[in-house]
Amino acid sequence: MITKTICPKCKKENIKKDGMRKTENRGIIQRYKCKECGFRFVFDDGFKRMRNPPQKITCAIDLFYRGVSTRKIQEHFQAFYPRNSSHKSIYKWVVKYSKLISKFTDKLKINVGIEAQTDELEFHRRKSHKKGSKGIEKNFFIDSIDPTTKFMLASEYMKTRSTRDIKAVMLKIKERTQKEDGKQQIKIMTTDGWNAYEKTMIYTIC
C-alpha cells in the first residue's frame, strides 16, 4: 500500500499516473511520472527486482513457518509454477523478508502477559550441494512468544546458539515489552534446559 506519493529522485510530491508497465514476474503494475523532474518510476512494494511473483514468495514463507522444509516447498511449487525455484532461493526469501519485517516490528511497544516462551529450532544443512561433497552445518532460528496473545516477541536467525546469541534475543524482548515507566512486563521466562538462557536472563530480563 502506498502511504506517501513522492518522487524517489527529487523527493517532490507532485506526481501523476503514467500508464501501466508489464513485468515478467510481477504482472501489470502502475507506473508514475514526476511533474517536477520528469522521472518515471514504479513504487517499490518490497518485491522490486525479485524474479518470482509476490504470491509465490509469501506462500513459501508461510509454508516455512508452518514447519515445511525448503526442499518440500520446492517440490510443492513444481506442481503449480512452470518456473520453479531452488530450495536455496526459498531460504533466502525467508531470511530477507523476516529481517525486513523485524525492522518494523522491533520498534513497536507491545502489551503482553507476564510470561514469555523462548526456544530454538535447529536446521541441519549441507555445506555444499555439489556432487560428492560432505559436511553438515547447523543453523538456528531462535524465537520467543507470549503464550497469551501468541505474539512473537523476538526472533533471530543464527549459525550458533551461544550465550551472545541468546543475549541478543533477550535484550530485544526486554526492549519491546518494557513499559514507559521502565517496568518490565515479563516476569516468567519458559525455556528448555540450555544453560545459555539462564545466564543471559540474569543480566537482561530479570
Rosetta blueprint (number, residue, H / E / L):
1 M L
2 I L
3 T L
4 K L
5 T L
6 I L
7 C L
8 P L
9 K L
10 C L
11 K L
12 K L
13 E L
14 N L
15 I E
16 K E
17 K E
18 D E
19 G E
20 M E
21 R E
22 K E
23 T E
24 E L
25 N L
26 R L
27 G E
28 I E
29 I E
30 Q E
31 R E
32 Y E
33 K E
34 C E
35 K L
36 E L
37 C L
38 G L
39 F L
40 R E
41 F E
42 V L
43 F L
44 D L
45 D L
46 G L
47 F L
48 K L
49 R L
50 M L
51 R L
52 N L
53 P L
54 P H
55 Q H
56 K H
57 I H
58 T H
59 C H
60 A H
61 I H
62 D H
63 L H
64 F H
65 Y H
66 R L
67 G L
68 V L
69 S L
70 T H
71 R H
72 K H
73 I H
74 Q H
75 E H
76 H H
77 F H
78 Q L
79 A L
80 F L
81 Y L
82 P L
83 R L
84 N L
85 S L
86 S L
87 H H
88 K H
89 S H
90 I H
91 Y H
92 K H
93 W H
94 V H
95 V H
96 K H
97 Y H
98 S H
99 K H
100 L H
101 I H
102 S H
103 K H
104 F H
105 T H
106 D L
107 K L
108 L L
109 K L
110 I L
111 N L
112 V L
113 G L
114 I L
115 E E
116 A E
117 Q E
118 T E
119 D E
120 E E
121 L E
122 E E
123 F E
124 H E
125 R E
126 R E
127 K L
128 S L
129 H L
130 K L
131 K L
132 G L
133 S L
134 K L
135 G L
136 I E
137 E E
138 K E
139 N E
140 F E
141 F E
142 I E
143 D E
144 S E
145 I E
146 D L
147 P L
148 T L
149 T L
150 K L
151 F L
152 M E
153 L E
154 A E
155 S E
156 E E
157 Y E
158 M E
159 K L
160 T L
161 R L
162 S L
163 T H
164 R H
165 D H
166 I H
167 K H
168 A H
169 V H
170 M H
171 L H
172 K H
173 I H
174 K H
175 E H
176 R H
177 T H
178 Q E
179 K L
180 E L
181 D L
182 G L
183 K L
184 Q E
185 Q L
186 I L
187 K L
188 I E
189 M E
190 T E
191 T L
192 D L
193 G L
194 W L
195 N H
196 A H
197 Y H
198 E H
199 K H
200 T H
201 M H
202 I H
203 Y H
204 T L
205 I L
206 C L
